[in-house]
């Protein structure tokens, strides 16, 4: 039932306009006039008039820049002009179609019986050929456009691992996955989204490993998207996630084909969208946000140590400023005497309370970070480093903040950079301000209340029906071997979330 709904809604998304419902004619002038009305006043649409076998008139339309003009001239126009007139003298459609197919040097040649089925391929870069006496549109595969070369992803840099990354071209991204998974059960289902943009997308999974109910759920949610344009895969992510109010990501994004392939082998579903290098992985759990593909390329001791560092970094990024505020404002007795005296001496002359001091520094850091991202890469890195040093030193010299506060903020920023998932780092940065406010209001009690509230929220969160905090809650011992500690590959023989995969065993 869901398969039928997926096909029905996908078809509606592809052909949502009624303006192309015009009957085809075998009169060339009427066909050309109808097409020109559909195309409107676009100046990049090229009309090429010529004669087949020097007797039968034909018109070819293509979009400049999306279609290969040289291929059109060499593989379509010239071969058709050189057809012997005897081959198309008969007015039967089948004879004309066969003569055209035998002459054109292209692998993709389709015949459409209505405008609606031909316009979308044309807008994607294919050419339309109209022949006098033939009441059909001929769709020619002449797509060509410039693509960015396959490069190492900038958002997920690894020391050890493959150096290729997804690009903005969907067929290329599919090939990058197929190169890694040469399994006939690898299933790729293509479709289009957006009533006007009509973006190509692909749902990818491995039949026999991925739970079919998960695949049906992904299809259903995507099929229910009814939006004029799909700007990027992040748009789809927001439209199909379980809880739109949660600050925590429920779908993982990646530019790395090896990470996508590993997720497929783990029973997850990948969503690729044409026009963006970011693929979507679903479902996910909270602990997967702290994993990197590099963890599996090194020995298990190294991978385990790095993961523990990431969890420690997440704790520092979330709680360190609020703990500083709580200790300074309410719980001075919990600080060792020597350290307390050092902090008191450093804060002498600072006119602001600890909360205002921390808030000013955190906001300044966020401004520097955002400015560094928006500026050109070389300049942005310089602004981030030099700006932090200059402003921090100037603030200390002016007596606005104390040196220990600068250390706390700098350590918090460094810790947030250690988390592999960028959207998780953003989440922790948002929650950090909330924790700072509670720490300034209630001290450690406010931090504990916030910690409990966050855990309650995480336990109740779902990703496509799967428990977000699995395997911690609900507890599954077998899956704990690949969470904080990455056990040796010879021991870890089960797939993550093995209860929801059709084939839980990944190694025998």
N, C-alpha and C positions, 0 to 999 in steps of 0.2 A: 504493500500500500504506500509506504514512504517512497519507494522507488518511483512509483507513478506520480506522486505529488512532486517529487524532485524534478522529474522530466517536464511535468506540466508547468510548474512555476518557472523553471529555467527557460522554457520555450516562451512563456509570456514576457520574461525579462528581455529575451533576444528580440522578439517581434512585438513590441508593445504599441507601435504606431499604426494607425489605420490609413495614413495618408498615401501609402504605397499600393493600396489595393486597387490597382488599375489593370484592366485586362490587356494581355499582350496582343500584338497585331503582327501580321506578316508584312506590313507596309513599313519600310525603313524610315520614312519621314515621320510617321506617327510614333514609332518607337523612340527615335531620337528626341522628338519634342517632349515626350513623356519623361524621359530621363533628364533632360535639361530643366524641366519644372521641378523634379525631385532634387537635383543638385543645387538649384538656386543660383546665386551670383558668385560662387566661389571661383576665384581666378586661378587657383592651382590645379584645377581639373582640366586635363588636356584632351582635346578631341582630335583624333587622327582619322581622316577620310582617305580611303583607298578602294581599289577594285580587286576582287578576287578573280584570278585568271583573266584579268583585263576586261571582264564583262559584267560581273555581278558586284554591285555597290555594297560597301561595308563601312561601318564606323566603329572605331575602337576608342574607349574612354579609359583613362588612368589618371591617378593622382601623382603629381610631380613630387618626387622625394620619397614617396612610399613604394612606388613601382620602379622596376628596373627598365629604363627607357631603351638601353642598348639591347637587352634581351627581347623587348617587345619588337624592336625593329628587325633583329636578326633571326629570332626564333618564331615570330608570329607573322609580321607583315610580309617580309620577303618570301617565305615559303608559300604563303597564300597567294601572292601575286604570281608565283611560278607554277601554280596548279594548271594542268591542262583543262581547257574549257569543256572538253567532253565529260570530264568527271563531275561537273556540276550543272550540266545542261538540264537534267531532269529537275522538276520542281518538287520532288518528294523530299520531305524533311529528313528522313532517314538517310537518303543518299547524300544530301548536303552535309549532314552531321558527320557521316563516315569520312567524307572527303576532307573535311576540316580536321578531324582527329588524326587522320593519316598524315597530314601535312605539317601541323604545328609541332615544333620540337620542345614541348613542355610535358612534364609528368602529370601536372594537375590541370585537368580540363573537365569542367562540369557544365551541364546544361540545366538552366532553371526555367520553370514554366510560369513564374510570377516575379514581379519586381521585388517583393518583400524578402524573398530568399536570396536575391542577388545583391541588394544594396549593402548589407552588412559586410560580406566579403570584400566588396569594392571599397568600402570605407576603411577596411583593414589593410589595403594595399594591393589587392588583386585587380585585374583589368576586366572590363566588360566589352565583349564584342557583339555587335549587332549586324546581322546579315539580311539583306533584302530578300524577302520570300520565306524567311525562317522565323516562325512565331516563338522563338526561344531566345533567352539571353545566355551567351556563352561566357563562363567565368574562367579566367586564365590565372594560373598561379605565378604571378610575376612580382611577388612581394620582395622588397629589399629596402633596408634602412640601416643607418649606422648604429652599431652597438658598442658599448664600452667593453674593452678587453677584460678578460678574466684576471682579477687581481686578488691580492690578499685582503680580506675584510679589515677595514679600519676600526670597526667597533668591537672586534673580537680577535685581538692579536695573541698568537701563541708562540712560545719558544720552540716547541716541538709539535709537528703536525703538518698536514697539507697546507699549501699556500694558495689554494684557489678558493674563490668565494662566488656566491650567487651574483648575477648581474640583473639588469632590468628587462631581460628578454626571457619569456617563459619557456620556449623550446630549449634554449641553452641550459636553463636551470634544471629542466627535466633530464637532459642528457647527463648533467653532472651527478644526478642521483642514480641514473641507470648505470653509469660507469662503476658505481660502488656496490650496487645491488643487482647482480645478474640472475635474478630469480624470476622465473616465469609467473610466479604468483604476485609479483609487484604489480599492483593495479593502479592505473592512472585514469581518472575520470575528469573530463574537461567540460567546461561550461562558460557562461558569460553572465556578468552581473552589471547592473546599472541600466536604467531605462534609456538613457542617452549615451553614456560613456561606453557601455557594452564591453567592459574589461574582460579579457580572458582570464580564467583561473583554473586551477587543477586541485583535485582532492586525491591524495596519494596515500596508499596503505598496502600492507602485505597480506594477502588473503591467506588464511590459515593461522596467522599469528594475531592479527588485530581482531578484537571482538566485533562481530557484525552489528551488535546493537549500538556500539559506539559510532561505527561508520554511518548507520542510519540516522543517528542523532545529529552528526555533523552535517549530513546532507539536508536534513529537515531544517536546521537553523539557517543554513546558507540559502535554502530555497525560500525562506520566509523574508529574506531581505528585499525590500521594495524601495529602492533609492535611485534618484536620477543619476548620480555619479558616484563612482568608487574611486576616491583619490589615491588610496594607498592601502596596504594590507592592514594598517592600524585601524582603518575605518571598519573593515570586516571584524577585526578583533573586538571592537567596542560594541558591535551589533549582535554578536553571537555569544558573548561571555555570560556567565550565570548571574553575577551580581555587579551591576554597573555602579553601585555606590561604594564598593570596596576599593580602598587604595592599593590593594595587593593585586598584581597581575595574575589572571587565571589562564592565560595563554602565553606560551613562551615564544619569543621571536629570535631568529638567528639568521646570520648571513653565511654560515658555514655549511657546505654540503655534507661534510663528514658528521657533523652534529645532527643534521636532518636524517641522514642514513642510519645513524645509531638509534635515533628515536623510532624510526620505522621498524628496525629490528627488535625494538623493545615493545612493539605492539601499539604505538601511538599513530596518530594521523597527522599528515603534513598538508598544509594549504599553501599553494603558491599562487601569486597574482602577477599578471603581466604588468610591467612598468615599475616594479620595485624589487630590490635585492633581498628584502626581508621576508622570510618564510615564517609561517605560524605552526607551532607544535602544540597539539592538544590530545588528551588532557594532560595536566601537569600536577605535581604536588609541590609543596613548599620547599622540600629539601632539594628538588631538582633545580631550583633557582640558584643554588650555591655550587652546582657542578659545572665542570668544564670538560670538553672532550680531551684536553691534555692530561686529565687525571688518569686516563686509561692507557696513555702512551708511555708513561713512566712506571717505575716499579711501585708496588702498592704502598710501601712505606712513604715514598715521596708524595704520592697522591693523597694519602691520609693526612700527612702533616699540612699540606696546602689547604685541604678542606677544613681542618681545625682552625687554621689561621683565618680562613674566610668567616667562619662562624664567630670567632673572636672579634674580627673586624666589624661584623654586623652589630655585635653587642656594643662595641665602642662607638660606632657611628650613631647608634640610636640613643644610648644612655649616658655617655660621658658628660656632655654639657649639663644635662639635668642633674646628674649626681653631684657635679661641681656646685651648682646653684643650691641644691638641698643641703650639702655639707656646710657651705659658707654661711647660708642664711639661717639654718635651723639646728644643725647637728654638729656644731664645732667640737663637741666632746668626743666624737667618733674619729676625729683626725689626730694622728700622733702629734705629740707636743712640739717636737722639732719642726715638723712640717707645718703645723698650725702657726707657729711663730714666723716661719718663713713667708707663709701666705699673708699673714697680718702685716708684715713689714712691706711686702710687695704692694699690698692694697692701700697703704698709707697715702693719703692725698687723692685717691680716686673718688670723684664726686658722685658716682652712680652706684646703686645696689648691684649685686651680682647678676640678677636677672637682666637688667638693662644693659649691663656691660657685655654679657654673653649674647644678648639679642643683637646689639650693634655689630659685634664682630661676626656673628653668623650671617646677618644680612649683607654685610660687606663682602664676606666670602662668596655668598651666592651671587652677588652682582659681578664679582670678578670672574667667577666660573662661567656665568652666562655670557659675559662679554668675550671671554676667551673662546667660547664655542662659536659665536657669531662672526668673529673676525677671521681673516685668512689664517690657515693653520700655523705657519711660522710665527706670525705676529701674535696670534692668540696664545700660544704657549709662553711667549715672552711676557705678554701682559699679565698672564696668570701668576707667573713666578715673581717677576719684578714688582708687580702691583701688590702682591701679598707681602713681600718683604718690606717695601717702602711704607705702605700704609700701616702695617703692624709695628714697625719700628717708630714711625711718626706718632702713632697713637700712644705707645708706651712713653715716649719722650714728653708728650703733651700731658701725660697724667690722666688720659681718658680711660685707659684700661691698664691692667697690670700684666707683667710678663707671663705669669702662670696661665692667665686667660688666653693669651696668644698661643701658648703651647697646647692647651686643651682644644682650641679651635683647629689648629693645624693638624693635630693628631686625629681629630674627628674627620677632617677632610681627607686625609691619607687613607683612613680606614674605609671610608665610603668608596674610594677608588679600587679597593681590593675585591669588591664584589663583582663577579663576572657578568651578572645580568644588570644592564643599565637601568631598566625600569624599577628594579628592586631598590637600587641605590636612591632613585628619586623618591620612592615610597618612604624609605627610612629618613630621608631629609625632611619630608613633610611631617612625619610623626615626631621628629625631633623637636620641632617648635611646640607641638602640643604637649610633649613631656616637659619641656622647659617651663611652660606656663603652669602646669600642675605642680612641678617641683617648687616654683616660686610661691605658690599658694598654700601647699600642704606639706612640703618637704618630701621625705622618703615615703610617707603614706600616699601622697599623690602619685609617685612613681610606681609604687606597688599596685595601686588601683588601675593605673594605665596599663601596666603589664598584664594584669588579670583580664582586663577588657580586651586587649589585643589577642590574648590566647583564646578567649571565648569566641571572638570573631573568627579567628583562624579555624577553630574546630568546627564551627558551623558553616564554613565556606566550602563550596563545591566547584569542581572544574569538570563540566560535562557529566555531572552526576557522581564523579569520583570524589572521595574524601581528600580535602586539600592537605591535611596534616598527616596523611598516611606516609610511612608505616608507624608513626608515633601514636596516633590516635585516628582510627583503631590500630591497636598494637599488633604488628606482625613481625615476629623475630626473624624469619627468613629474609625479609626485605631489609632488615637493619644492616646487613652485611655490605650494603652499598649506599650508605647515607653519610654520616659524619666520618666513619672509618671505611676506607675502601679496601675490602679484604682481597687476598690474592685471587687472580682469575681462576686458578685451579679449584678454589673453594666456592666461589660465587657462581653457581651454575643455573640459578633461576633468574628469570626476567623480573625487573621491577614491577610492582603491582601485579604479581603473578596470578592473583585471584581473578583479574579482569582481562586476561589474555587467553586466546584460544589455545595457544601452545606455550605453557609456562616455562618449559625447559629450553634454555639457550645453549647449553653445553653438556655433553654426555661424557 
